[in-house]
């Protein structure tokens, strides 16, 4: 009955940090390979990667360094995005970091040499202001870039779940559609 009082009031709610990674050069956080961002819980592992200027995802995991395009990364949190004037430098720096021998599957360690290590190494080499400065310290980067985004996402996800539990209809608007943010 509660939802009937809102029957004629439509509103849009969009997670501002959720973007398709194929749209620009980004540093993005992904909850895991099988989970929609709305199904994320704090106890789940996170995965981090970067994109090239052409939208190719570059990530490091137990399989080593991988470059690909994947729809799975359409449900991610944007940690930061650089202006288009940095495109050439971004791609060149990423290429140089990827050439390093330390990104093989044999070198991967879930706790010591992982996706986070890869992204921080790239960002330190990028020399992009506060983003690169924070990347020199795992804790500082987490506090400045990851915690604020995941906190915001957690609030959105909680509200989304409450609406679903309260018999509200939740319509998913694809990115790029009118009204999508």
C-alpha positions in Angstrom: 0.0 0.0 0.0 2.9 2.4 0.7 4.0 2.3 -3.0 0.5 3.4 -4.1 1.0 6.9 -2.6 3.9 7.3 -5.0 2.2 5.8 -8.0 2.0 9.1 -9.8 5.5 10.4 -8.8 8.3 9.1 -10.8 11.9 9.9 -10.0 15.3 9.0 -11.3 18.1 7.8 -9.1 21.5 7.1 -10.6 24.8 6.2 -9.1 26.9 9.1 -10.3 30.2 7.1 -10.1 28.9 4.2 -12.3 29.9 4.7 -15.9 30.7 2.5 -18.8 34.5 2.3 -18.9 34.6 2.3 -22.7 33.7 6.0 -22.7 37.1 7.5 -21.7 40.4 6.9 -20.0 39.6 5.8 -16.5 40.6 4.1 -13.3 37.7 1.9 -12.4 36.8 -0.4 -9.5 34.8 -3.5 -10.2 33.2 -5.8 -7.5 33.8 -9.1 -9.3 33.3 -10.8 -12.6 29.8 -12.2 -11.9 28.1 -9.6 -9.7 26.0 -6.6 -10.7 27.0 -3.5 -8.7 23.5 -3.5 -7.1 24.2 -6.9 -5.7 27.5 -5.9 -4.1 28.1 -6.4 -0.4 31.1 -5.1 1.7 32.4 -8.7 2.2 33.0 -9.2 -1.5 36.4 -8.8 -3.1 37.0 -5.8 -5.3 39.0 -5.7 -8.6 40.6 -2.6 -10.1 41.8 -1.8 -13.6 42.4 0.9 -16.1 41.3 1.6 -19.7 43.2 2.9 -22.7 41.9 5.9 -24.7 40.2 3.4 -27.0 38.3 1.7 -24.2 40.4 -1.4 -23.9 40.4 -2.7 -20.3 43.8 -3.4 -18.9 43.9 -5.5 -15.7 46.2 -7.8 -13.8 44.9 -10.9 -12.0 45.9 -14.5 -11.4 45.9 -15.0 -15.2 48.5 -12.3 -15.6 48.2 -9.0 -17.5 45.1 -8.9 -19.7 43.8 -6.5 -22.3 40.2 -6.9 -23.5 36.8 -5.3 -24.0 34.2 -6.6 -21.7 30.6 -5.8 -20.9 31.2 -6.9 -17.4 33.0 -3.7 -16.7 29.9 -1.6 -17.5 29.0 -2.1 -13.9 31.9 -0.4 -12.1 32.7 2.6 -10.0 34.8 5.3 -11.6 37.6 6.2 -9.3 39.0 8.9 -11.5 39.1 10.1 -15.1 41.7 12.3 -16.8 41.1 15.0 -19.4 41.4 14.1 -23.1 44.6 16.2 -23.3 46.3 13.5 -21.3 45.3 10.7 -23.8 48.7 10.2 -25.5 50.7 10.4 -22.3 48.2 8.0 -20.6 48.4 5.4 -23.3 52.2 5.7 -23.6 52.6 5.3 -19.8 50.3 2.3 -19.7 52.1 0.7 -22.6 55.5 1.2 -20.8 54.2 -0.2 -17.5 52.6 -3.2 -19.3 56.0 -4.1 -20.9 57.5 -4.7 -17.4 58.1 -8.4 -16.8 56.5 -8.4 -13.4 52.9 -8.7 -14.6 53.0 -12.4 -15.4 50.6 -15.0 -13.9 53.6 -16.5 -12.1 54.4 -13.2 -10.4 50.8 -12.7 -9.2 50.2 -12.9 -5.5 46.7 -12.3 -4.2 48.0 -10.4 -1.1 51.2 -8.8 -2.3 51.3 -8.4 -6.1 47.9 -8.0 -7.5 45.5 -5.7 -9.5 45.9 -3.0 -6.9 49.7 -3.1 -7.3 49.4 -2.9 -11.1 47.1 0.2 -11.0 49.2 2.0 -8.4 52.4 1.3 -10.4 50.8 2.7 -13.5 49.4 5.8 -11.6 52.8 6.6 -10.0 54.4 6.4 -13.5 51.7 8.6 -15.0 52.7 11.6 -12.8 49.2 13.0 -12.8 48.9 15.4 -9.8 47.1 14.2 -6.7 46.1 10.9 -8.3 49.7 9.8 -8.7 50.8 11.3 -5.4 48.2 9.3 -3.5 49.2 6.1 -5.5 52.6 6.1 -3.8 50.9 4.9 -0.6 48.3 2.1 -0.7 46.5 3.4 2.3 46.4 7.0 1.2 45.1 6.0 -2.2 42.4 3.8 -0.6 41.4 6.6 1.7 41.3 9.3 -0.9 39.8 7.5 -3.9 38.3 4.1 -3.0 36.6 4.7 0.3 34.6 7.8 -0.8 33.4 6.0 -4.0 32.4 2.7 -2.2 30.8 4.7 0.6 28.7 6.6 -1.9 27.9 3.4 -3.8 26.9 1.6 -0.5 24.3 4.3 0.2 22.9 4.1 -3.3 22.8 0.3 -3.1 21.1 0.3 0.3 18.4 2.8 -1.0 18.0 0.6 -4.1 17.4 -2.5 -2.0 15.0 -0.7 0.3 12.9 0.5 -2.7 12.9 -3.0 -4.1 11.8 -4.5 -0.7 9.0 -1.9 -0.4 7.3 -3.0 -3.6 8.5 0.0 -5.7 9.1 -0.7 -9.3 12.8 0.0 -10.2 13.4 0.6 -13.9 16.9 0.3 -15.1 17.8 3.0 -17.7 20.8 2.1 -19.9 23.7 4.6 -20.0 23.3 7.1 -22.7 19.5 7.0 -22.6 17.6 10.1 -21.9 17.5 10.8 -18.1 20.4 8.5 -17.4 23.2 10.0 -15.4 
